Amino acid sequence: GYPGGYEGRRKTKDRVKRFWFSSYMQEEGSFEEMVFKPEPLAEAKDSDYVLGEVPSQCDAVFLGCDPAITQFCSIVAWGLDTRSGTRYLIDVFNERGLRTFSNVQAKILNYVQRYGPRTVAIEMNNVQGSISNDPDFVKQVRGYGARVQTYQTRTQMGARAETDDFDISSIGALFDSGLVVLPYGNRASQEKVDAYIAQLLEWRPGVKYLTRDMVMATLFAESQAREFLLRYSAQERKPRRQD
């Protein structure tokens, strides 16, 4: 038998499926297509930081949410240092079975109140639009000084269109360039970050049976961080007026 009865058997079978699909290419996705590599992810761990704290270097915080009421709902708080371009994983929530969209909204508002983001980027596919289109929810988010932004994926790599130059590979490139910091300063941080890293390593475009909620929530948050950094850089390049 399997440890944990039926649930343990199910989890073991899920792990076997993930290994089979990624290793033997029964579906699109293989080790050659790995977007997130082990070495940069390991190097991103920083024992000077813990989850739940906003580093002093951060100029702005962005929330990304992959909402769900029966499957896993994920929220990522993502910090940006505009001077260096470094991103910080500030917090990550990943929980199954929130049951109602109002529960999802309440969880988002909790993170908005806690971290004061500029933007809350929420996936809008099918019924998920009922979260971001709720005027009362939008008003509450604005009351904390943030705005709601939607993100709708249309490609296997998480881009909004085939012509977009931004998708999940862009986040992999940030890790490769040493531009992401993962808090690793206590046991609670290590457990959550290890789970976060495991999901990044498993991610493949177009592969079924993979849990990808934290990956997608990171994509949504980074979409806003990237736009903010591009605007900031353009502003810095403008010539200053001479009096």
C-alpha positions as a Markdown table, in Angstrom:
| # | Residue | x | y | z |
|---|---|---|---|---|
| 1 | Gly | 0.0 | 0.0 | 0.0 |
| 2 | Tyr | 0.9 | 3.7 | -0.2 |
| 3 | Pro | 1.6 | 5.9 | 2.8 |
| 4 | Gly | -1.4 | 8.1 | 3.4 |
| 5 | Gly | -4.0 | 5.7 | 1.9 |
| 6 | Tyr | -5.9 | 7.0 | -1.2 |
| 7 | Glu | -4.4 | 10.5 | -1.0 |
| 8 | Gly | -0.9 | 9.2 | -0.8 |
| 9 | Arg | -1.5 | 6.9 | -3.8 |
| 10 | Arg | -2.9 | 9.8 | -5.8 |
| 11 | Lys | 0.1 | 12.0 | -5.0 |
| 12 | Thr | 2.5 | 9.2 | -5.9 |
| 13 | Lys | 0.7 | 8.7 | -9.2 |
| 14 | Asp | 0.8 | 12.4 | -10.0 |
| 15 | Arg | 4.6 | 12.5 | -9.4 |
| 16 | Val | 5.0 | 9.5 | -11.7 |
| 17 | Lys | 3.0 | 11.3 | -14.4 |
| 18 | Arg | 5.1 | 14.4 | -14.1 |
| 19 | Phe | 8.3 | 12.5 | -14.3 |
| 20 | Trp | 7.1 | 10.5 | -17.3 |
| 21 | Phe | 5.8 | 13.5 | -19.3 |
| 22 | Ser | 8.9 | 15.7 | -18.7 |
| 23 | Ser | 11.5 | 12.9 | -19.0 |
| 24 | Tyr | 10.2 | 10.8 | -21.8 |
| 25 | Met | 8.4 | 13.5 | -23.8 |
| 26 | Gln | 5.1 | 11.8 | -24.0 |
| 27 | Glu | 3.7 | 15.3 | -24.3 |
| 28 | Glu | 5.4 | 18.5 | -25.4 |
| 29 | Gly | 8.0 | 19.4 | -22.8 |
| 30 | Ser | 11.4 | 17.9 | -22.0 |
| 31 | Phe | 14.6 | 18.6 | -20.0 |
| 32 | Glu | 15.8 | 20.5 | -23.1 |
| 33 | Glu | 12.9 | 22.8 | -22.8 |
| 34 | Met | 13.5 | 23.6 | -19.1 |
| 35 | Val | 12.7 | 27.3 | -18.6 |
| 36 | Phe | 13.9 | 27.5 | -15.0 |
| 37 | Lys | 17.3 | 25.9 | -14.3 |
| 38 | Pro | 18.4 | 24.5 | -10.9 |
| 39 | Glu | 21.6 | 26.5 | -10.5 |
| 40 | Pro | 20.2 | 30.0 | -10.8 |
| 41 | Leu | 17.3 | 29.1 | -8.6 |
| 42 | Ala | 19.6 | 27.8 | -5.9 |
| 43 | Glu | 21.8 | 30.9 | -6.2 |
| 44 | Ala | 18.7 | 33.2 | -5.8 |
| 45 | Lys | 18.2 | 32.0 | -2.2 |
| 46 | Asp | 19.3 | 34.6 | 0.3 |
| 47 | Ser | 19.5 | 33.8 | 4.0 |
| 48 | Asp | 19.4 | 37.6 | 4.9 |
| 49 | Tyr | 15.7 | 37.7 | 3.9 |
| 50 | Val | 12.5 | 36.0 | 5.1 |
| 51 | Leu | 9.1 | 35.8 | 3.6 |
| 52 | Gly | 6.6 | 38.5 | 4.7 |
| 53 | Glu | 9.1 | 41.3 | 4.9 |
| 54 | Val | 9.5 | 44.0 | 2.2 |
| 55 | Pro | 13.3 | 44.6 | 1.6 |
| 56 | Ser | 14.3 | 48.2 | 2.0 |
| 57 | Gln | 15.6 | 48.2 | -1.6 |
| 58 | Cys | 12.1 | 47.7 | -3.0 |
| 59 | Asp | 10.6 | 50.8 | -4.7 |
| 60 | Ala | 7.4 | 49.1 | -5.6 |
| 61 | Val | 5.4 | 45.9 | -4.9 |
| 62 | Phe | 3.1 | 44.1 | -7.3 |
| 63 | Leu | 0.6 | 41.3 | -6.6 |
| 64 | Gly | -0.1 | 38.5 | -9.1 |
| 65 | Cys | -3.1 | 36.2 | -8.6 |
| 66 | Asp | -4.0 | 32.9 | -10.3 |
| 67 | Pro | -7.6 | 32.6 | -8.8 |
| 68 | Ala | -9.4 | 29.3 | -8.3 |
| 69 | Ile | -12.1 | 28.1 | -6.0 |
| 70 | Thr | -11.7 | 24.3 | -6.2 |
| 71 | Gln | -8.1 | 23.9 | -7.4 |
| 72 | Phe | -5.1 | 25.8 | -6.1 |
| 73 | Cys | -5.4 | 29.6 | -5.7 |
| 74 | Ser | -2.0 | 31.3 | -5.8 |
| 75 | Ile | -1.0 | 34.9 | -4.9 |
| 76 | Val | 2.6 | 36.2 | -5.3 |
| 77 | Ala | 3.9 | 39.4 | -3.8 |
| 78 | Trp | 6.7 | 40.6 | -6.1 |
| 79 | Gly | 9.0 | 43.5 | -5.2 |
| 80 | Leu | 11.1 | 45.6 | -7.6 |
| 81 | Asp | 14.3 | 47.6 | -7.1 |
| 82 | Thr | 14.2 | 50.1 | -10.0 |
| 83 | Arg | 17.9 | 51.0 | -9.5 |
| 84 | Ser | 19.3 | 47.5 | -10.1 |
| 85 | Gly | 16.3 | 45.8 | -11.7 |
| 86 | Thr | 16.3 | 43.2 | -9.0 |
| 87 | Arg | 13.1 | 41.4 | -8.2 |
| 88 | Tyr | 12.2 | 40.1 | -4.7 |
| 89 | Leu | 9.8 | 37.3 | -3.8 |
| 90 | Ile | 8.1 | 38.9 | -0.8 |
| 91 | Asp | 5.4 | 36.4 | -0.1 |
| 92 | Val | 3.6 | 33.5 | -1.8 |
| 93 | Phe | 0.2 | 32.0 | -1.0 |
| 94 | Asn | -0.9 | 28.7 | -2.5 |
| 95 | Glu | -4.0 | 27.0 | -1.2 |
| 96 | Arg | -6.6 | 24.7 | -2.5 |
| 97 | Gly | -10.4 | 24.8 | -2.0 |
| 98 | Leu | -11.2 | 28.4 | -1.2 |
| 99 | Arg | -14.8 | 27.5 | -2.4 |
| 100 | Thr | -16.0 | 30.9 | -3.4 |
| 101 | Phe | -14.8 | 33.9 | -5.3 |
| 102 | Ser | -15.5 | 36.1 | -2.3 |
| 103 | Asn | -13.0 | 34.1 | -0.3 |
| 104 | Val | -10.5 | 34.6 | -3.1 |
| 105 | Gln | -11.2 | 38.4 | -3.0 |
| 106 | Ala | -10.8 | 38.5 | 0.8 |
| 107 | Lys | -7.4 | 36.7 | 0.5 |
| 108 | Ile | -6.3 | 39.2 | -2.1 |
| 109 | Leu | -7.4 | 42.2 | 0.0 |
| 110 | Asn | -5.4 | 40.7 | 2.9 |
| 111 | Tyr | -2.3 | 40.8 | 0.8 |
| 112 | Val | -3.1 | 44.2 | -0.5 |
| 113 | Gln | -3.5 | 45.6 | 3.0 |
| 114 | Arg | -0.3 | 43.9 | 4.2 |
| 115 | Tyr | 2.1 | 44.9 | 1.3 |
| 116 | Gly | 0.6 | 48.0 | -0.3 |
| 117 | Pro | 1.1 | 47.0 | -3.9 |
| 118 | Arg | 0.8 | 49.4 | -6.8 |
| 119 | Thr | -1.1 | 46.9 | -8.9 |
| 120 | Val | -3.0 | 43.7 | -8.4 |
| 121 | Ala | -2.7 | 41.6 | -11.6 |
| 122 | Ile | -5.4 | 38.9 | -11.8 |
| 123 | Glu | -5.9 | 36.3 | -14.4 |
| 124 | Met | -9.1 | 36.7 | -16.4 |
| 125 | Asn | -10.1 | 33.5 | -18.1 |
| 126 | Asn | -13.7 | 32.4 | -18.2 |
| 127 | Val | -15.5 | 32.8 | -14.9 |
| 128 | Gln | -12.5 | 34.4 | -13.2 |
| 129 | Gly | -13.6 | 37.7 | -14.6 |
| 130 | Ser | -16.2 | 37.9 | -11.9 |
| 131 | Ile | -13.4 | 38.7 | -9.4 |
| 132 | Ser | -11.8 | 41.6 | -11.2 |
| 133 | Asn | -15.1 | 43.0 | -12.6 |
| 134 | Asp | -16.7 | 43.2 | -9.2 |
| 135 | Pro | -17.1 | 47.0 | -8.6 |
| 136 | Asp | -17.1 | 46.7 | -4.8 |
| 137 | Phe | -13.9 | 44.7 | -4.9 |
| 138 | Val | -12.2 | 47.1 | -7.2 |
| 139 | Lys | -13.2 | 50.0 | -5.0 |
| 140 | Gln | -11.8 | 48.3 | -1.9 |
| 141 | Val | -8.5 | 47.7 | -3.7 |
| 142 | Arg | -8.4 | 51.3 | -4.8 |
| 143 | Gly | -9.0 | 52.3 | -1.2 |
| 144 | Tyr | -5.6 | 50.9 | -0.4 |
| 145 | Gly | -3.9 | 52.9 | -3.2 |
| 146 | Ala | -3.7 | 50.0 | -5.7 |
| 147 | Arg | -5.4 | 49.3 | -8.9 |
| 148 | Val | -6.7 | 46.1 | -10.5 |
| 149 | Gln | -5.2 | 44.9 | -13.7 |
| 150 | Thr | -6.3 | 41.8 | -15.6 |
| 151 | Tyr | -4.0 | 39.4 | -17.5 |
| 152 | Gln | -5.4 | 36.9 | -20.1 |
| 153 | Thr | -3.0 | 34.2 | -21.4 |
| 154 | Arg | -3.3 | 33.0 | -24.9 |
| 155 | Thr | -0.2 | 31.0 | -25.6 |
| 156 | Gln | 1.4 | 28.0 | -23.9 |
| 157 | Met | 4.3 | 30.2 | -22.7 |
| 158 | Gly | 1.8 | 32.5 | -20.9 |
| 159 | Ala | 2.0 | 35.4 | -23.4 |
| 160 | Arg | -1.0 | 37.5 | -24.2 |
| 161 | Ala | -0.4 | 37.0 | -28.0 |
| 162 | Glu | 2.1 | 35.2 | -30.2 |
| 163 | Thr | 3.8 | 38.5 | -31.0 |
| 164 | Asp | 4.5 | 39.4 | -27.4 |
| 165 | Asp | 8.1 | 39.5 | -26.3 |
| 166 | Phe | 7.1 | 38.8 | -22.7 |
| 167 | Asp | 6.2 | 35.4 | -21.3 |
| 168 | Ile | 7.3 | 32.9 | -18.7 |
| 169 | Ser | 10.8 | 32.6 | -20.3 |
| 170 | Ser | 11.3 | 36.2 | -19.4 |
| 171 | Ile | 11.1 | 35.3 | -15.7 |
| 172 | Gly | 13.6 | 32.4 | -16.3 |
| 173 | Ala | 15.9 | 35.0 | -17.9 |
| 174 | Leu | 15.7 | 37.1 | -14.7 |
| 175 | Phe | 16.8 | 34.1 | -12.6 |
| 176 | Asp | 19.6 | 33.3 | -15.1 |
| 177 | Ser | 20.8 | 36.9 | -14.8 |
| 178 | Gly | 20.9 | 36.9 | -11.0 |
| 179 | Leu | 18.0 | 39.4 | -10.8 |
| 180 | Val | 15.7 | 37.5 | -8.5 |
| 181 | Val | 16.1 | 37.2 | -4.7 |
| 182 | Leu | 14.3 | 34.4 | -2.9 |
| 183 | Pro | 14.0 | 34.8 | 0.9 |
| 184 | Tyr | 15.6 | 31.8 | 2.8 |
| 185 | Gly | 16.3 | 33.1 | 6.2 |
| 186 | Asn | 14.1 | 30.9 | 8.4 |
| 187 | Arg | 12.4 | 27.5 | 8.2 |
| 188 | Ala | 9.0 | 28.8 | 7.2 |
| 189 | Ser | 10.6 | 30.7 | 4.3 |
| 190 | Gln | 12.7 | 27.7 | 3.3 |
| 191 | Glu | 9.6 | 25.4 | 3.2 |
| 192 | Lys | 7.6 | 27.8 | 1.0 |
| 193 | Val | 10.5 | 28.7 | -1.2 |
| 194 | Asp | 11.4 | 25.1 | -1.8 |
| 195 | Ala | 7.8 | 24.4 | -2.9 |
| 196 | Tyr | 8.0 | 27.4 | -5.1 |
| 197 | Ile | 11.2 | 26.3 | -6.7 |
| 198 | Ala | 9.9 | 22.8 | -7.2 |
| 199 | Gln | 7.0 | 24.1 | -9.2 |
| 200 | Leu | 9.3 | 26.3 | -11.3 |
| 201 | Leu | 11.5 | 23.4 | -12.1 |
| 202 | Glu | 8.6 | 21.2 | -13.1 |
| 203 | Trp | 7.0 | 23.8 | -15.4 |
| 204 | Arg | 7.0 | 23.0 | -19.1 |
| 205 | Pro | 4.9 | 24.7 | -21.8 |
| 206 | Gly | 1.9 | 22.6 | -22.9 |
| 207 | Val | 2.4 | 19.8 | -20.4 |
| 208 | Lys | -0.7 | 18.6 | -18.6 |
| 209 | Tyr | -0.9 | 17.2 | -15.1 |
| 210 | Leu | 1.5 | 19.9 | -13.7 |
| 211 | Thr | 0.5 | 22.3 | -10.9 |
| 212 | Arg | 1.5 | 25.7 | -12.2 |
| 213 | Asp | -0.4 | 28.2 | -10.1 |
| 214 | Met | 2.6 | 29.9 | -8.4 |
| 215 | Val | 4.4 | 30.1 | -11.8 |
| 216 | Met | 1.4 | 31.9 | -13.4 |
| 217 | Ala | 0.9 | 34.2 | -10.4 |
| 218 | Thr | 4.6 | 35.2 | -10.7 |
| 219 | Leu | 4.0 | 35.9 | -14.4 |
| 220 | Phe | 1.1 | 38.2 | -13.7 |
| 221 | Ala | 3.0 | 40.1 | -11.0 |
| 222 | Glu | 6.1 | 40.4 | -13.2 |
| 223 | Ser | 4.0 | 41.7 | -16.1 |
| 224 | Gln | 3.3 | 44.8 | -14.0 |
| 225 | Ala | 6.8 | 45.1 | -12.6 |
| 226 | Arg | 8.2 | 45.0 | -16.1 |
| 227 | Glu | 5.9 | 47.7 | -17.3 |
| 228 | Phe | 6.7 | 49.9 | -14.3 |
| 229 | Leu | 10.5 | 49.4 | -14.8 |
| 230 | Leu | 10.2 | 50.3 | -18.5 |
| 231 | Arg | 8.3 | 53.5 | -17.7 |
| 232 | Tyr | 10.8 | 54.4 | -15.0 |
| 233 | Ser | 13.8 | 53.7 | -17.4 |
| 234 | Ala | 12.2 | 55.8 | -20.1 |
| 235 | Gln | 11.7 | 58.7 | -17.7 |
| 236 | Glu | 15.3 | 58.5 | -16.5 |
| 237 | Arg | 16.5 | 58.7 | -20.1 |
| 238 | Lys | 14.6 | 61.9 | -20.8 |
| 239 | Pro | 16.9 | 64.9 | -21.1 |
| 240 | Arg | 16.5 | 67.3 | -18.1 |
| 241 | Arg | 15.4 | 70.8 | -18.8 |
| 242 | Gln | 18.0 | 73.5 | -18.5 |
| 243 | Asp | 16.8 | 76.7 | -16.8 |
